[in-house]
Amino acid sequence: MKHVRKENQRQQSGQILVITVLVVSLVLLSTQVYIYEVRNSLNETSSTRVNDFVLAVKLGSNNIISGSLANITRGGDSSVLSENLGRWASFVESFYLFGTPILNFTLKNTSPYTNGTYIFWGTEGSGISSACSEFNFSLVDGQVNVQLAYSVNVTTSIVVESVYRTLRDNLRQVNVTCNLLNEGKPALAGIVTVLYESSGFWNRADQQSNYAFTDYGDGTYLISFEADIPEINVNVSAQVYDSRGVYIQANATSTNTP
């Protein structure tokens, strides 16, 4: 398994920096455009203008954390979360023209989080990629005074279950079920790759015979394949990118069925 991960990391190393720049740039740009449109709605009342700006700040905070988590799970340094949120806070405070906004953030550091992130890619069928931060936002705009505390938790989790049966000799038919969740709700995947272990090496299931991939449209994916596996214990690994670009992985041992 380590050999596969290292190979994947080498293949993606030249892409990680580009992905980071694109993710952060697109997030900042899209949010900037939205705030710019809000700022120029001069016919709106002060309270409506402030409400729209607050909404844009909350959405932008969520997008920054999502983009940062995507980068971290692809091999980026965990410090990127704090760095990107620092840039985001500075951007928010410098852009609004009708008042004085202040955005402070505190990365979650209570167990199991460290500096805002919790990454657990387990060997017993479950995996979690998560980032969390608390925010305090204040804004004075004319007669409107806003004091708002909110939190953002971006969590991608996966549950992997697998069964197999022996067709003949060492030929196994393996079924792997993956359930993907975003913030505890069924989520759609961007890429799903299943590996299996045979004779000490990890191999891609989609390169084997009778491979079938079923997307149920509700965050559940069924991968079926046949492969020569001499071991009695059939180990599998699901490597998934969700629709936000966040990577997650979990290993499981297949249950033998008659």
Secondary structure, DSSP 8 states (H G I E B T S, - for coil): -HHHHHHHHHHHHHHHHHHHHHHHHHHHHHHHHHHHHHHT-TTS-HHHHHHHHHHHHHHHHHHHHHHHHHHHHTT--TTHHHHHHHHHHHHHHHH-SSSEEEEEEEE--STT-BTTEEEEE-SSSEEEEEEEEEEEEEEEETTEEEEEEEEEEEEEEEEEEEEEEEEETTEEEEEEEEEEEETTEE--EEEEEEEEEETTEEEEGGGSEEEEEEE-SSSEEEEEEEEE---SS-EEEEEEEETTS-EEEEEEE-EE--
